[in-house]
């Protein structure tokens, strides 16, 4: 994962995800948020966590606030397929990514962990 910052879309994986989300729509997002349950307690990979967080940003942006969303993400937001029923699964999946993911472990090894953690906690607030 190439990252240039702690924000949800400041990594290559999240930016690639946007293209898939625009093309594949609601069912793809639903499957993204099912990922933690499908892993049945296993740690999420950094890639999975980045995608979950980016997907949750789309949901938060559609039904709440958009935060620091890049133009590419704003172009995905008009997806008619995005529905409010994704808020709870998004929140649950982000909570798992925050607590038990390779992404968390990678950020723990840096001086930017608190910034990343606060950004993800802000996302959880925006998903309420």
C-alpha positions as CSV (number, residue, x, y, z in Angstrom):
1,X,0.0,0.0,0.0
2,X,1.5,3.3,-1.0
3,X,0.3,6.0,1.4
4,X,1.1,9.7,1.4
5,X,-1.0,10.6,4.4
6,X,-3.3,9.4,7.2
7,X,-6.6,10.4,5.6
8,X,-8.9,7.7,4.3
9,X,-8.2,8.4,0.6
10,X,-4.5,9.1,1.0
11,X,-3.3,5.7,-0.2
12,X,-3.2,3.9,-3.5
13,X,-5.6,1.1,-2.4
14,X,-8.4,3.6,-1.6
15,X,-8.0,5.4,-4.8
16,X,-8.2,2.2,-6.8
17,X,-11.3,1.2,-4.8
18,X,-13.1,4.3,-6.0
19,X,-13.0,3.1,-9.6
20,X,-14.4,-0.3,-8.6
21,X,-17.1,1.3,-6.4
22,X,-18.3,3.5,-9.2
23,X,-18.4,0.6,-11.6
24,X,-19.9,-2.1,-9.3
25,X,-22.1,-0.1,-7.0
26,X,-24.2,-1.1,-4.0
27,X,-23.6,-4.9,-4.0
28,X,-19.8,-4.3,-4.1
29,X,-20.0,-2.0,-1.1
30,X,-22.2,-4.4,0.7
31,X,-19.6,-7.2,0.2
32,X,-16.8,-4.9,1.4
33,X,-18.6,-4.3,4.7
34,X,-19.3,-8.1,5.1
35,X,-15.5,-8.7,4.9
36,X,-14.8,-8.7,8.7
37,X,-17.6,-11.3,9.3
38,X,-16.4,-13.4,6.4
39,X,-12.9,-13.4,8.0
40,X,-14.5,-14.8,11.2
41,X,-12.3,-13.1,13.7
42,X,-9.1,-13.1,11.6
43,X,-7.1,-9.9,11.4
44,X,-8.0,-7.8,8.3
45,X,-5.2,-7.2,5.8
46,X,-4.1,-3.6,5.3
47,X,-5.8,-3.7,1.8
48,X,-9.1,-4.9,3.2
49,X,-9.0,-2.2,6.0
50,X,-8.2,0.6,3.4
51,X,-11.1,-0.5,1.2
52,X,-13.5,-0.7,4.2
53,X,-12.5,2.8,5.4
54,X,-12.8,4.3,1.9
55,X,-16.2,2.6,1.4
56,X,-17.4,3.9,4.7
57,X,-16.3,7.4,3.7
58,X,-18.6,7.2,0.7
59,X,-21.5,6.2,2.9
60,X,-20.7,9.0,5.4
61,X,-20.4,11.5,2.5
62,X,-23.7,10.5,1.0
63,X,-25.7,10.6,4.2
64,X,-23.7,12.8,6.5
65,X,-20.6,14.9,6.0
66,X,-18.0,14.5,3.3
67,X,-14.9,15.4,5.3
68,X,-11.7,15.8,3.2
69,X,-13.0,13.9,0.3
70,X,-11.0,14.1,-3.0
71,X,-12.7,15.0,-6.3
72,X,-12.6,11.3,-7.4
73,X,-14.7,10.3,-4.4
74,X,-17.2,13.1,-4.9
75,X,-17.8,11.8,-8.4
76,X,-18.7,8.4,-7.0
77,X,-21.2,9.9,-4.4
78,X,-24.1,10.4,-6.8
79,X,-24.4,6.6,-7.1
80,X,-28.1,6.0,-6.8
81,X,-27.4,2.6,-5.4
82,X,-26.0,4.0,-2.1
83,X,-28.6,3.6,0.5
84,X,-28.8,4.4,4.2
85,X,-28.9,0.7,5.1
86,X,-25.2,0.7,4.6
87,X,-24.5,3.0,7.5
88,X,-24.6,0.4,10.2
89,X,-22.6,-2.3,8.3
90,X,-20.1,0.4,7.4
91,X,-19.7,1.5,11.0
92,X,-19.3,-2.1,12.2
93,X,-16.7,-2.9,9.6
94,X,-14.7,0.3,10.3
95,X,-14.7,-0.6,14.0
96,X,-13.1,-3.9,13.2
97,X,-10.5,-2.2,10.9
98,X,-9.7,0.2,13.7
99,X,-9.3,-2.6,16.3
100,X,-7.8,-5.5,14.5
101,X,-6.2,-5.0,11.2
102,X,-2.8,-5.1,9.6
103,X,-3.4,-1.4,8.7
104,X,-3.7,-0.5,12.4
105,X,-0.4,-2.4,13.1
106,X,1.4,-0.5,10.3
107,X,0.2,2.9,11.6
108,X,1.3,1.8,15.1
109,X,4.8,1.6,13.9
110,X,4.8,5.3,12.9
111,X,4.7,8.6,14.6
112,X,1.3,9.2,12.8
113,X,-0.7,6.6,14.5
114,X,-2.7,9.0,16.7
115,X,-3.6,11.1,13.6
116,X,-4.7,8.1,11.7
117,X,-6.7,6.8,14.7
118,X,-8.4,10.2,15.2
119,X,-9.3,10.3,11.5
120,X,-10.9,6.9,11.7
121,X,-12.7,7.8,14.9
122,X,-14.1,10.9,13.2
123,X,-15.4,8.7,10.4
124,X,-17.2,6.5,12.9
125,X,-18.8,9.6,14.3
126,X,-19.9,10.7,10.9
127,X,-21.5,7.3,10.3
128,X,-24.0,7.7,13.2
